[in-house]
Amino acid sequence: MTVWDDLVGQEKVSEQLDAAARDADALVTAAAADAAPPEASKMTHAWLFTGPPGAGRTQTARAFAAALQCVSPDRALGGAPGCGFCDGCHTALVGTHADVTTVAAVGTQILADDMRDTVRKSFTSPANGRWQVILVEDAERLNEKSANAVLKAVEEPAPRTVWLLCAPSLEDVLPTIRSRCRHLNLRTPSVEAVADMLVRRDGIEPETAAAVARATQGHVDRARRLATDERARARRAAVLKLPLRVDDIGGCLRAAQELVDAATEDSRQVAEEIDAKETEELKTALGAAQGGRMPRGTAGVMKELEDKQKRRRTRTQRDSLDQALTDLTGFYRDVLALQLGSRVALANTDAEDALERLSRGSTPESTLRRIEAIAACRDALDRNVAPLLAVEAMTMALRAG
């Protein structure tokens, strides 16, 4: 199984990256032999992966990183890099390779402090791998200072350093950065391709795989989560009942509170899983005495970790709310399809009774206004409006239609 096998519906992009990885392999081999590099190489020092949510931007970038670090002996016999089994591929895919650094937004932005050590590392030679790979998962979340730091590193990279930036669209990245990157645009995988992947890779029953792939409209990660996580299915079912609970003001306020509470619970669960481990590891690294007493001069470091964890909890809550809003948008899209007599397949077939009820009791114009209200809520959350206020305004707008 090669590193490209898990890239659902991205055959064209896989071919381009496979060719680039082969040329990258040739560049390293030529450098080791002190020979002239091959001409017209398809490899470059910076790549920008764009595409809609669920297309697999990060997975594609990580697969490319694995192919660049591949140490399979088959390469000497003409095999392509990216075998998926060697130590280089495996550690790059699971995130433990010493020369593959991943940067993700802890909060709503990637701060300059988050990038400082990474940019410094990008100017060093690989420790034991073939390339120094810097993977930025949320390039659209770079703020002005961190984006400028990345720009300087991308302008004059070290000879064996590769930057892999992931963002929803070209417009989400500074023009000065994207002009220095090779752009690859990923497309949303088909429902059939996602369902097939869930059956083959995860052993999901075909009927369940088809249902979750249809419900998530080709979003690979969300489809897998729905198929394997009972809590995720329960949360989605609760969200799809919300349109039937906004008949009066009290119902609107209760529904908004429950939606925000569910998102807060999500962030709390993530905190319980990660924060305690991070805190203990840092205390141990700083030499905490038995009984939890910290050495002098370490309070600032601990405060920095607490701030990072707080930003991550905020982002987790916002991401959970955004997922709920995506489910709501899909619900009203199905209502609109029924109202217009469209032949488009319904995504939420498990809520068909509610869809039929709302489609008969409202007009296409009111459904469009409700979809606009959900989009307005998402914009408000992006502007850091208090989540409860933003969601309450949305539920009131859903009631008004």
C-alpha positions as CSV (number, residue, x, y, z in Angstrom):
1,M,0.0,0.0,0.0
2,T,1.6,3.3,-1.1
3,V,1.2,6.6,0.7
4,W,-1.1,7.7,-2.1
5,D,-3.7,5.0,-1.5
6,D,-5.6,6.9,1.2
7,L,-6.1,10.0,-0.9
8,V,-9.7,9.7,-1.9
9,G,-10.7,11.0,-5.3
10,Q,-7.4,12.9,-5.8
11,E,-5.9,10.8,-8.6
12,K,-4.5,13.7,-10.7
13,V,-2.9,15.4,-7.7
14,S,-1.4,12.0,-6.6
15,E,0.2,11.6,-10.0
16,Q,1.7,15.1,-9.8
17,L,3.1,14.6,-6.4
18,D,4.4,11.1,-7.3
19,A,6.4,12.7,-10.2
20,A,7.7,15.4,-7.9
21,A,8.8,12.9,-5.3
22,R,10.7,10.9,-7.9
23,D,12.5,14.1,-9.0
24,A,13.2,15.0,-5.4
25,D,14.7,11.6,-4.9
26,A,16.9,12.2,-8.0
27,L,18.0,15.5,-6.6
28,V,19.1,14.0,-3.3
29,T,20.9,11.1,-5.1
30,A,22.7,13.6,-7.4
31,A,23.8,15.7,-4.4
32,A,25.1,12.7,-2.6
33,A,27.1,11.7,-5.6
34,D,28.3,15.3,-6.2
35,A,26.7,15.1,-9.6
36,A,24.8,17.7,-11.6
37,P,21.1,17.9,-10.6
38,P,18.6,16.7,-13.2
39,E,17.1,19.3,-15.5
40,A,13.4,20.4,-15.6
41,S,12.7,19.0,-12.2
42,K,9.0,18.8,-11.1
43,M,10.2,19.3,-7.5
44,T,10.1,22.7,-5.8
45,H,10.8,24.2,-2.4
46,A,7.2,25.3,-1.5
47,W,3.8,23.9,-2.2
48,L,0.3,25.2,-1.5
49,F,-2.6,22.7,-1.1
50,T,-6.1,24.1,-1.4
51,G,-9.5,22.6,-1.5
52,P,-12.8,22.5,0.3
53,P,-13.2,21.1,3.8
54,G,-13.0,17.3,3.8
55,A,-11.0,17.1,0.5
56,G,-7.9,15.9,2.4
57,R,-5.5,18.8,2.2
58,T,-3.4,17.8,5.2
59,Q,-3.5,14.1,4.4
60,T,-2.3,14.9,0.9
61,A,0.5,17.1,2.2
62,R,1.5,14.5,4.8
63,A,1.5,11.7,2.1
64,F,3.9,13.9,0.1
65,A,6.1,14.4,3.1
66,A,6.3,10.6,3.6
67,A,7.2,10.1,-0.1
68,L,10.0,12.7,0.3
69,Q,11.4,10.8,3.4
70,C,11.0,7.3,2.0
71,V,14.0,5.1,2.6
72,S,12.6,1.9,1.0
73,P,15.4,-0.3,-0.5
74,D,13.1,-0.8,-3.5
75,R,14.1,2.6,-4.7
76,A,17.5,1.3,-5.7
77,L,15.7,-1.1,-8.0
78,G,13.7,1.6,-9.7
79,G,10.8,1.6,-7.2
80,A,8.9,4.9,-6.6
81,P,9.4,6.7,-3.3
82,G,6.4,6.5,-1.0
83,C,6.2,2.8,-0.3
84,G,4.1,3.4,2.9
85,F,6.0,0.7,4.9
86,C,9.5,1.9,5.5
87,D,10.6,3.7,8.6
88,G,10.7,7.1,6.8
89,C,7.2,6.7,5.4
90,H,5.7,5.4,8.6
91,T,7.1,8.0,11.0
92,A,6.2,10.8,8.6
93,L,2.6,9.6,8.3
94,V,2.1,9.2,12.1
95,G,3.8,12.5,12.8
96,T,7.0,11.3,14.6
97,H,9.6,11.9,12.0
98,A,12.4,14.2,13.3
99,D,12.6,16.1,10.0
100,V,8.8,16.6,9.4
101,T,7.6,19.5,11.5
102,T,3.8,20.1,11.7
103,V,2.3,23.5,12.6
104,A,-1.4,23.8,13.4
105,A,-3.4,26.7,14.8
106,V,-3.8,26.2,18.6
107,G,-6.3,29.0,18.8
108,T,-8.0,31.0,16.1
109,Q,-4.6,32.2,14.8
110,I,-1.1,30.9,14.3
111,L,1.0,33.4,16.2
112,A,4.5,34.5,15.5
113,D,5.6,32.8,18.7
114,D,4.2,29.5,17.4
115,M,6.3,29.9,14.2
116,R,9.6,31.2,15.6
117,D,11.3,27.8,16.3
118,T,9.8,26.3,13.2
119,V,11.2,29.0,10.9
120,R,14.6,28.7,12.6
121,K,14.5,24.9,12.0
122,S,13.7,25.4,8.3
123,F,17.1,26.8,7.8
124,T,18.9,23.7,9.1
125,S,19.9,20.6,7.3
126,P,17.8,17.4,7.8
127,A,18.9,15.5,11.0
128,N,18.5,12.0,9.6
129,G,15.9,12.3,6.8
130,R,16.3,13.2,3.2
131,W,14.5,16.5,3.4
132,Q,13.6,19.1,6.1
133,V,9.8,19.3,5.7
134,I,7.6,22.0,7.3
135,L,3.9,21.3,7.1
136,V,1.5,24.2,8.0
137,E,-2.0,22.7,8.4
138,D,-3.8,26.0,8.7
139,A,-2.0,28.5,6.6
140,E,-5.2,30.7,6.4
141,R,-4.8,31.3,10.2
142,L,-1.4,32.9,9.9
143,N,-1.6,36.4,11.3
144,E,0.4,39.3,9.9
145,K,3.6,38.7,11.9
146,S,3.7,34.9,11.5
147,A,2.9,35.2,7.8
148,N,5.8,37.6,7.3
149,A,8.1,35.1,9.1
150,V,6.9,32.3,6.7
151,L,7.4,34.6,3.7
152,K,11.1,35.3,4.6
153,A,11.7,31.5,5.0
154,V,10.0,30.6,1.7
155,E,11.8,33.4,-0.2
156,E,15.2,32.0,0.7
157,P,14.9,28.4,1.8
158,A,17.7,26.0,2.7
159,P,18.6,23.7,-0.2
160,R,16.9,20.6,1.3
161,T,13.9,22.3,3.0
162,V,10.4,22.0,1.6
163,W,7.4,24.0,2.8
164,L,3.9,22.4,2.5
165,L,1.1,24.9,3.2
166,C,-2.6,23.9,3.4
167,A,-5.5,26.4,3.1
168,P,-9.1,26.4,1.9
169,S,-8.4,28.6,-1.1
170,L,-5.7,30.8,-2.8
171,E,-7.3,33.9,-1.4
172,D,-6.8,32.8,2.1
173,V,-3.0,33.1,1.7
174,L,-0.9,36.2,1.3
175,P,-0.2,36.9,-2.4
176,T,3.5,37.2,-1.7
177,I,3.5,33.7,-0.2
178,R,1.3,32.0,-2.7
179,S,3.3,33.5,-5.6
180,R,6.3,31.5,-4.4
181,C,4.4,28.2,-4.1
182,R,3.4,25.6,-6.5
183,H,-0.4,25.3,-6.2
184,L,-2.4,22.1,-6.2
185,N,-6.1,22.3,-5.8
186,L,-8.0,19.3,-4.4
187,R,-11.6,18.5,-5.2
188,T,-14.3,17.2,-3.0
189,P,-14.4,13.4,-3.3
190,S,-17.5,11.8,-4.6
191,V,-19.9,10.2,-2.1
192,E,-19.3,6.8,-3.7
193,A,-15.5,7.1,-3.4
194,V,-15.7,8.0,0.4
195,A,-18.1,5.1,1.0
196,D,-15.8,2.7,-0.8
197,M,-12.8,3.9,1.3
198,L,-14.7,3.4,4.5
199,V,-15.6,-0.1,3.6
200,R,-12.0,-1.0,2.4
201,R,-9.9,0.8,4.9
202,D,-12.1,0.8,8.1
203,G,-14.3,-2.3,7.7
204,I,-17.5,-0.3,7.9
205,E,-20.7,-2.0,6.7
206,P,-21.5,-0.8,3.2
207,E,-25.0,0.5,4.1
208,T,-23.6,2.5,7.0
209,A,-20.6,3.8,4.9
210,A,-23.0,5.0,2.2
211,A,-25.2,6.7,4.7
212,V,-22.4,8.7,6.5
213,A,-20.7,9.5,3.2
214,R,-24.0,10.9,1.9
215,A,-24.7,12.8,5.1
216,T,-21.2,14.5,5.1
217,Q,-21.3,15.1,1.3
218,G,-17.8,13.7,0.7
219,H,-16.1,15.0,3.8
220,V,-13.7,12.1,4.5
221,D,-12.8,12.8,8.1
222,R,-16.3,13.6,9.2
223,A,-17.6,10.5,7.4
224,R,-15.1,8.3,9.3
225,R,-16.0,9.9,12.6
226,L,-19.7,9.5,12.1
227,A,-19.2,5.9,11.1
228,T,-17.0,5.1,14.2
229,D,-18.1,7.5,17.0
230,E,-21.5,7.0,18.6
231,R,-21.3,10.4,20.3
232,A,-20.7,12.2,17.0
233,R,-23.9,10.5,15.6
234,A,-25.9,11.5,18.6
235,R,-24.7,15.2,18.3
236,R,-25.6,15.3,14.7
237,A,-29.1,13.8,15.3
238,A,-29.7,16.5,18.0
239,V,-28.6,19.3,15.5
240,L,-31.0,18.0,12.8
241,K,-33.9,18.2,15.3
242,L,-33.1,21.9,16.0
243,P,-35.2,23.3,13.1
244,L,-38.3,21.7,14.6
245,R,-37.6,23.3,18.0
246,V,-37.7,27.0,17.1
247,D,-41.4,27.5,17.0
248,D,-41.3,30.0,19.9
249,I,-38.8,32.3,21.6
250,G,-38.2,30.0,24.5
251,G,-37.5,27.1,22.2
252,C,-35.0,29.3,20.2
253,L,-33.1,30.2,23.4
254,R,-33.0,26.7,24.7
255,A,-31.8,25.3,21.4
256,A,-29.1,27.9,21.2
257,Q,-27.9,27.1,24.8
258,E,-27.9,23.4,24.1
259,L,-25.8,23.8,20.9
260,V,-23.2,26.0,22.7
261,D,-23.2,23.6,25.7
262,A,-22.5,20.7,23.4
263,A,-19.6,22.5,21.8
264,T,-18.2,23.5,25.2
265,E,-18.4,19.8,26.3
266,D,-16.4,18.9,23.2
267,S,-13.7,21.3,24.1
268,R,-13.7,20.1,27.7
269,Q,-13.2,16.5,26.5
270,V,-10.3,17.5,24.3
271,A,-8.8,19.4,27.3
272,E,-9.1,16.4,29.6
273,E,-7.3,14.2,27.0
274,I,-4.5,16.5,26.2
275,D,-4.0,19.3,28.8
276,A,-3.1,17.1,31.8
277,K,-0.6,15.1,29.8
278,E,1.1,18.3,28.4
279,T,1.2,19.9,31.8
280,E,2.8,16.8,33.5
281,E,5.4,16.5,30.6
282,L,6.4,20.1,31.0
283,K,6.6,19.9,34.8
284,T,8.9,16.9,34.4
285,A,11.0,18.6,31.8
286,L,11.4,21.7,34.1
287,G,12.4,19.5,37.0
288,A,9.4,19.8,39.2
289,A,10.1,18.5,42.7
290,Q,8.1,15.6,44.2
291,G,4.7,16.9,45.4
292,G,4.4,19.2,42.4
293,R,6.6,22.1,43.5
294,M,8.0,24.0,40.6
295,P,11.6,25.4,40.4
296,R,12.0,29.1,40.6
297,G,11.8,31.0,37.3
298,T,9.4,28.6,35.6
299,A,6.1,30.4,36.3
300,G,6.3,32.2,32.9
301,V,6.7,28.9,31.0
302,M,3.7,27.3,32.8
303,K,1.6,30.5,32.1
304,E,2.5,30.3,28.4
305,L,1.3,26.6,28.3
306,E,-1.9,27.6,30.1
307,D,-2.6,30.4,27.5
308,K,-1.9,27.9,24.7
309,Q,-4.4,25.4,26.1
310,K,-7.0,28.1,26.6
311,R,-6.7,29.1,22.9
312,R,-7.0,25.5,21.9
313,R,-10.2,25.1,23.9
314,T,-11.6,28.2,22.3
315,R,-10.8,26.8,18.8
316,T,-12.2,23.4,19.6
317,Q,-15.5,25.0,20.7
318,R,-15.7,27.1,17.5
319,D,-14.8,24.1,15.3
320,S,-17.6,22.1,17.0
321,L,-20.1,24.9,16.4
322,D,-19.0,25.2,12.8
323,Q,-19.6,21.5,12.3
324,A,-23.1,21.9,13.7
325,L,-23.7,24.9,11.4
326,T,-22.5,22.8,8.4
327,D,-25.0,20.1,9.3
328,L,-27.8,22.7,9.6
329,T,-26.9,24.2,6.2
330,G,-27.1,20.7,4.7
331,F,-30.5,20.2,6.3
332,Y,-32.0,23.4,4.8
333,R,-30.3,22.6,1.5
334,D,-32.3,19.4,1.5
335,V,-35.5,21.3,2.4
336,L,-34.8,23.7,-0.5
337,A,-34.3,20.8,-2.9
338,L,-37.7,19.3,-2.0
339,Q,-39.4,22.7,-2.3
340,L,-38.0,23.2,-5.8
341,G,-38.6,19.6,-6.9
342,S,-34.9,19.2,-7.6
343,R,-33.5,15.8,-8.5
344,V,-30.4,16.3,-6.3
345,A,-30.0,13.4,-3.9
346,L,-30.9,14.2,-0.3
347,A,-28.0,14.2,2.1
348,N,-30.0,13.7,5.3
349,T,-32.2,10.8,4.4
350,D,-32.4,9.8,8.1
351,A,-34.4,13.0,8.8
352,E,-36.7,12.7,5.8
353,D,-39.9,13.2,7.8
354,A,-38.6,16.5,9.2
355,L,-37.5,17.6,5.8
356,E,-40.9,16.9,4.3
357,R,-42.7,18.7,7.1
358,L,-40.6,21.9,6.8
359,S,-40.7,21.9,3.0
360,R,-44.5,21.9,3.1
361,G,-44.7,24.5,5.8
362,S,-42.5,27.1,4.3
363,T,-41.4,28.7,1.0
364,P,-38.1,28.5,-0.9
365,E,-37.6,32.2,-0.1
366,S,-37.8,31.6,3.7
367,T,-35.5,28.6,3.4
368,L,-32.9,30.7,1.6
369,R,-33.2,33.3,4.4
370,R,-32.6,30.6,7.0
371,I,-29.5,29.4,5.1
372,E,-28.3,33.0,5.1
373,A,-28.9,33.2,8.8
374,I,-26.6,30.2,9.4
375,A,-23.9,31.8,7.2
376,A,-24.2,35.1,9.2
377,C,-23.8,33.1,12.5
378,R,-20.6,31.6,11.1
379,D,-19.3,35.0,10.1
380,A,-20.1,36.3,13.6
381,L,-18.1,33.5,15.2
382,D,-15.2,34.3,12.9
383,R,-15.3,37.9,14.2
384,N,-15.1,36.6,17.8
385,V,-18.7,37.4,18.7
386,A,-19.7,35.6,21.9
387,P,-20.9,32.1,20.8
388,L,-24.2,32.2,22.7
389,L,-25.2,35.6,21.3
390,A,-24.3,34.5,17.7
391,V,-26.2,31.2,18.0
392,E,-29.2,32.9,19.7
393,A,-29.4,35.4,16.9
394,M,-29.4,32.5,14.4
395,T,-32.1,30.5,16.1
396,M,-34.3,33.6,16.2
397,A,-33.7,34.2,12.5
398,L,-34.6,30.5,11.8
399,R,-37.9,31.0,13.6
400,A,-38.7,34.1,11.7
401,G,-37.8,32.5,8.3
